[in-house]
Amino acid sequence: MSNDCQLYLITPPQIDDLDQFASALKSAVGAGGVACLQLRLKNANGEPAPDDGILRAAERLAPIAQANDIAFLINDRPDLARKTGADGVHIGQTDTPYAEAREILGEDATIGVTCHDSKHLGLVAGEAGADYVAFGAFFPTETKQASTRAEIEILEWWSSATTVPCVAIGGITPENCGPLVRAGADFLAVSGAVWDHPDGAGTAVKAFTGAINHARK
């Protein structure tokens, strides 16, 4: 699966200037290799932004993603995903249950599920019909308070045991992503390493693309 590894961008937990961030997003997606954008507006303690803030951000950012054939997902909230015309939703273990999210969004929507470091949770989500599962955190991260640390071996096991795509998440950078790619991650979920890059988001995405291509060799 490593031959198909792509980037899965997650927004910063807070976006103060939508126009400025939209410009950074255009730079990132213009660099290529991005498959998905998840709108995740939550602080480090997991407290979400107000609905109107999420809706405003979705209205501004979804067209950019979708115009570039990039799936636009909203974190946690299938109701807002449906309201905004998003391509789907990403849910955690304590969020809206998968079955309820599927009922709200329909069979064509993309629904991904956080499975932490658990093969069991991954299998449950996959059997329920999840379009992908996410494992992590693989490295320390400042974006959120990670409750689990996943070992790279879970990606190797998952990619050999199932056909459900998997996302690796948590502190991933161009410098440390190689083993995740070689282990079978279909997507690398990244946030701070892209948006906080000193030379801009486009440069960061190019660095990830180079690292992914190097890991494939």
C-alpha positions as CSV (number, residue, x, y, z in Angstrom):
1,M,0.0,0.0,0.0
2,S,2.9,2.3,0.5
3,N,3.0,3.1,-3.2
4,D,-0.3,4.9,-2.9
5,C,0.5,6.9,0.3
6,Q,-0.9,10.4,0.2
7,L,-1.3,13.4,2.6
8,Y,-4.4,13.9,4.7
9,L,-4.3,17.5,5.9
10,I,-6.0,18.6,9.1
11,T,-6.6,22.2,9.7
12,P,-5.1,24.0,12.7
13,P,-7.3,23.8,15.8
14,Q,-8.0,27.5,15.5
15,I,-8.2,29.7,12.4
16,D,-8.1,33.4,13.2
17,D,-7.9,34.7,9.6
18,L,-9.9,32.6,7.1
19,D,-8.6,34.5,4.1
20,Q,-5.0,34.0,5.2
21,F,-5.5,30.4,5.8
22,A,-7.4,29.9,2.5
23,S,-4.3,31.2,0.8
24,A,-2.1,28.8,2.7
25,L,-4.5,26.0,1.7
26,K,-4.3,26.9,-1.9
27,S,-0.5,26.8,-1.7
28,A,-0.6,23.4,0.0
29,V,-3.0,21.7,-2.4
30,G,-1.2,23.3,-5.4
31,A,1.9,21.4,-4.4
32,G,0.1,18.1,-5.2
33,G,-0.1,14.8,-3.3
34,V,-3.0,15.8,-1.0
35,A,-6.0,13.5,-0.9
36,C,-8.1,14.9,2.0
37,L,-8.7,18.0,4.1
38,Q,-10.3,17.6,7.6
39,L,-11.8,20.7,9.2
40,R,-11.0,20.3,12.9
41,L,-11.6,23.3,15.0
42,K,-10.9,22.2,18.6
43,N,-8.6,23.4,21.3
44,A,-6.0,21.1,22.9
45,N,-8.6,20.0,25.5
46,G,-11.0,18.8,22.8
47,E,-13.5,21.7,23.1
48,P,-15.0,22.5,19.7
49,A,-15.5,25.9,18.1
50,P,-19.1,27.2,17.9
51,D,-21.2,25.9,15.1
52,D,-21.3,29.2,13.3
53,G,-17.5,29.3,13.2
54,I,-17.3,25.8,11.8
55,L,-19.9,26.6,9.2
56,R,-18.1,29.8,8.1
57,A,-14.8,27.9,7.8
58,A,-16.4,25.1,5.8
59,E,-18.1,27.6,3.4
60,R,-14.7,29.2,2.8
61,L,-12.5,26.1,2.6
62,A,-14.6,23.3,1.1
63,P,-14.7,24.9,-2.4
64,I,-10.9,25.1,-2.5
65,A,-10.5,21.4,-1.5
66,Q,-13.3,20.1,-3.8
67,A,-12.1,22.2,-6.8
68,N,-8.8,20.3,-6.5
69,D,-10.5,16.9,-6.2
70,I,-9.7,16.7,-2.5
71,A,-12.2,15.2,-0.1
72,F,-13.4,17.7,2.5
73,L,-14.4,16.2,5.8
74,I,-15.6,17.7,9.1
75,N,-14.5,16.4,12.4
76,D,-17.1,15.0,14.7
77,R,-20.2,16.5,13.3
78,P,-22.1,14.6,10.6
79,D,-25.0,17.1,11.0
80,L,-22.7,19.9,10.0
81,A,-21.1,17.8,7.3
82,R,-24.5,17.3,5.7
83,K,-25.5,20.9,6.1
84,T,-22.3,22.2,4.4
85,G,-22.2,19.6,1.6
86,A,-19.0,18.2,2.9
87,D,-17.8,14.9,1.5
88,G,-18.0,13.2,4.9
89,V,-17.0,13.2,8.5
90,H,-14.3,11.9,10.8
91,I,-15.5,10.5,14.1
92,G,-13.7,9.5,17.3
93,Q,-14.6,6.8,19.7
94,T,-16.6,9.2,21.9
95,D,-18.3,11.1,19.1
96,T,-21.4,10.3,17.1
97,P,-21.6,6.5,16.6
98,Y,-20.6,5.2,13.1
99,A,-24.1,3.8,12.4
100,E,-25.7,7.2,13.3
101,A,-23.2,9.1,11.2
102,R,-23.9,6.8,8.2
103,E,-27.6,7.3,8.6
104,I,-27.3,11.0,8.6
105,L,-24.9,11.2,5.6
106,G,-25.9,8.3,3.5
107,E,-23.9,5.6,1.7
108,D,-21.9,7.8,-0.6
109,A,-20.3,9.8,2.2
110,T,-16.8,9.2,3.4
111,I,-16.7,8.3,7.1
112,G,-13.4,7.6,9.0
113,V,-13.0,6.4,12.5
114,T,-10.3,7.0,15.1
115,C,-9.0,3.7,16.4
116,H,-6.0,4.9,18.5
117,D,-3.6,1.9,19.0
118,S,-6.3,-0.8,18.9
119,K,-6.5,-3.5,16.3
120,H,-9.9,-4.5,17.8
121,L,-11.4,-1.0,17.3
122,G,-10.0,-1.0,13.8
123,L,-11.6,-4.3,12.9
124,V,-15.0,-3.2,14.5
125,A,-14.9,0.0,12.4
126,G,-13.9,-1.8,9.3
127,E,-16.6,-4.4,9.6
128,A,-19.2,-1.7,10.3
129,G,-18.3,-0.1,6.9
130,A,-15.9,2.7,7.8
131,D,-14.1,4.0,4.7
132,Y,-10.9,4.3,6.6
133,V,-9.5,3.9,10.1
134,A,-6.9,6.1,11.8
135,F,-4.2,4.9,14.1
136,G,-2.0,7.0,16.4
137,A,-0.4,8.9,17.8
138,F,2.9,7.7,16.4
139,F,5.0,10.6,17.6
140,P,4.5,13.4,20.2
141,T,2.2,16.1,19.0
142,E,1.2,19.5,20.2
143,T,-2.0,19.7,18.1
144,K,-4.1,17.7,20.6
145,Q,-3.7,15.7,23.8
146,A,-3.0,12.2,22.5
147,S,-4.4,9.5,24.8
148,T,-2.5,6.7,23.1
149,R,0.8,5.9,21.4
150,A,0.7,3.5,18.5
151,E,3.6,1.4,17.3
152,I,4.5,1.2,13.7
153,E,3.8,-2.6,13.7
154,I,0.1,-1.9,13.8
155,L,0.3,-0.5,10.3
156,E,2.2,-3.5,9.0
157,W,-0.4,-5.8,10.6
158,W,-3.3,-3.8,9.3
159,S,-2.1,-3.5,5.7
160,S,-1.5,-7.3,5.5
161,A,-4.7,-8.3,7.3
162,T,-7.3,-6.0,5.7
163,T,-8.2,-4.0,2.6
164,V,-9.6,-1.0,4.6
165,P,-7.4,2.1,4.1
166,C,-5.5,3.3,7.2
167,V,-4.4,6.8,8.2
168,A,-1.3,7.3,10.4
169,I,-1.6,10.4,12.7
170,G,0.3,12.1,15.4
171,G,3.5,14.3,15.2
172,I,4.3,13.2,11.6
173,T,7.0,15.2,9.8
174,P,8.9,14.8,6.5
175,E,11.8,13.6,8.6
176,N,10.0,10.8,10.5
177,C,7.3,9.7,8.0
178,G,9.4,7.1,6.1
179,P,8.9,4.1,8.4
180,L,5.1,4.8,8.4
181,V,5.0,4.8,4.6
182,R,7.0,1.6,4.4
183,A,4.8,0.0,7.0
184,G,1.7,0.4,4.9
185,A,0.1,3.7,5.8
186,D,-2.3,4.8,3.0
187,F,-2.5,8.3,4.3
188,L,-0.4,10.5,6.5
189,A,-2.5,12.9,8.6
190,V,-0.5,16.1,9.2
191,S,-1.3,19.5,10.6
192,G,1.4,21.6,12.4
193,A,4.2,20.2,10.1
194,V,2.4,21.8,7.2
195,W,0.8,25.0,8.5
196,D,3.7,26.0,10.8
197,H,6.4,25.4,8.2
198,P,8.7,28.5,8.1
199,D,8.7,28.5,4.3
200,G,5.0,28.0,3.9
201,A,2.5,25.2,3.4
202,G,3.4,24.5,-0.2
203,T,7.0,24.0,0.7
204,A,6.0,21.6,3.5
205,V,3.8,19.5,1.2
206,K,6.6,19.2,-1.3
207,A,8.9,18.1,1.5
208,F,6.4,15.4,2.5
209,T,6.0,14.3,-1.2
210,G,9.8,14.0,-1.5
211,A,10.0,12.0,1.7
212,I,7.1,9.7,0.7
213,N,8.7,9.1,-2.7
214,H,12.1,8.3,-1.0
215,A,10.4,5.8,1.3
216,R,8.9,4.0,-1.6
217,K,12.3,3.2,-3.1
